[in-house]
């Protein structure tokens, strides 16, 4: 079992068709995270914002890229607050820290404080990405995992249970990989994360577990190292 994990949730993982947030999904997620918390694992979460807006998406709507990226980062803060609220309803102690300061809403990101919260068994939710345009929340996950010394990034995917050699939703013959190295991802062009996030995980030797979060119980299994997803490491194991 891992001691300190960073869970990456995409914005879409909180939504359902027609709803930016699905209260049932949030409640179910919070119940599962409560069980993770009860295992005594240090849990940090990076949330995305794709259920509202992505920088690249907004560009096609005629919004300038940097502006659109700030909009995306603000969207992640909305999601962070939603996850916090769901966890609080389960009685799990939490703190939200944002990379863009907004002190009436959440604490600013301070790594020492984040570590202190984790030591005190509080779930820390990181919002506003890295605080910089042109980055993604996958890169944020790699960065924050490195900063807090997480053992692993758990990358919860929506409806896909790992990394395949082709898109399993389009190609029924697609084959799932059990293990990969970061170099494989780069060389084979496998679209698990953007290249900035991939190289950061590789350079800092952080393991990544890609798994399907749509089945209730999978996050708990992933934390316990008991999941049939894809494990990505720096060196081949
Ligand atoms: N974003 C950014 N810098 C960051 C993190 C995020 O500019 O450090 C912006 C970017 O526009 C991105 C959006 O916030 O598209 C939402 O994040 P992301 O697309 O990673 O969310 P997800 O796909 O995980 O829901």
Boltz pocket constraint, residues with backbone or C-beta under 6 A from the ligand:
constraints:
  - pocket:
      binder: B
      contacts: [[A, 9], [A, 10], [A, 11], [A, 12], [A, 47], [A, 48], [A, 49], [A, 50], [A, 51], [A, 53], [A, 54], [A, 55], [A, 56], [A, 65], [A, 68], [A, 69], [A, 70], [A, 71], [A, 72], [A, 73], [A, 75], [A, 76], [A, 128], [A, 129], [A, 130], [A, 131], [A, 132], [A, 133], [A, 134], [A, 135], [A, 136], [A, 137], [A, 138], [A, 140]]
      max_distance: 6.0
